[in-house]
């Protein structure tokens, strides 16, 4: 599901606290007078501020008044401009969002919000705001420049300035995965090509279909090689503040372990400054259903850096598993890097939001992953992803320990 973010209630509370702390020196120095005089004086100070000291003084003056003018447009708009100039991009994000909430879309507040997201390394979200500005004011060159910097438009400058926001987004992907097993009693390696098509219509309606074919090579002639077929279907609705996606997966396992299984799930997103993601899934195996719930947060840090902490609980008829995970990532206009790991037992877990089901009797006590996505231009994205899982079979005597290394190379293009 494509993520479109704006500040959250928690983020707003934090920004208000920041503003209140900034306001303390200004409040102590503020002369007596009417609220209207204070408002006019603070805005005048902001309009004439040039040096860093003057900008800081203007920020303190505006921040002192912001809690009393939360429904205003000009005050948070000017506060966003000054904090942006000062490099305080998280504070600017809140101020511009507050101004946008109180004004019509496609104006100065939305343009400022877009450029703030660019500075935070969140170009995909910024592109939505730039496109909204171009719909309202097609001649806004700053919005067209923002789209070009984010690589979200291949139109010429003249075309960008006059074209409406696109109503359809398509992205086909082809990928090849290689799985190498160490110390596994049966499997030697797996080859798994994948085809996937994602679509976003009218900026809100999301759909995706993916097919993966897996060939399992075995270690000896006593066990024949087998195939597995995976089909994944997604459908959802996405907006700036929230989104929901429904998932379905059909897994046809040719090993004789689980046969054909069905999996359903839901991903919910709430975005207010950061993304809160809830992933729910239900897998229907012959011996037991497997239910899984995961809560994660995509948190911006600074300068394109971010983190995604996650916690998951899994339930079967006989056991409950708990898992903690953390992914760190860095986003640039032309590349994205990520590194993460997980700890805590899981078994037959369904990650339907990324199109993968662990269809295996082995437990996974821990794992790790890393990767890079390169955007060389012309809307192409090249991805290279590595992951490691420790596999433990506790249902055998003696207990079997093995590991699997996975390498996936993918190529996608936006239309």
Secondary structure, DSSP 8 states (H G I E B T S, - for coil): --------HHHHHHHHHHHHHHHHHHHHH--S--HHHHHHHHHHHHHH--SHHHHHHHHHHHHHHHTT-TT-SHHHHHHHHHHHHTT-HHHHHHHHHHHHHTS-TTSHHHHHHHHHHHHTT-HHHHHHHHHHHHHH-TT-HHHHHHHHHHT---S-HHHHHH----SEEEEEEEEEEEEEEES-SSEEEEEEEEEEEEEEETTTEEEEEEEEEEEEEESSTTS--EEEEEEEEEEEEE-SSEEEEEEEEEEEETTSSS-EEEEEEEEEEEESSSEEEEEEEEEE-SS-EEEEEEEEEEEEEETTEEEEEEEEEEE-SS-EEEEEEEEEEEE-SSEEEEEEEEEEEEES-EETTTTEE--SS-EEEEEEEEEEEEEEETTEEEEEEEEEEEEEE-SSSS-EEEEEEEEEEEEEEE-
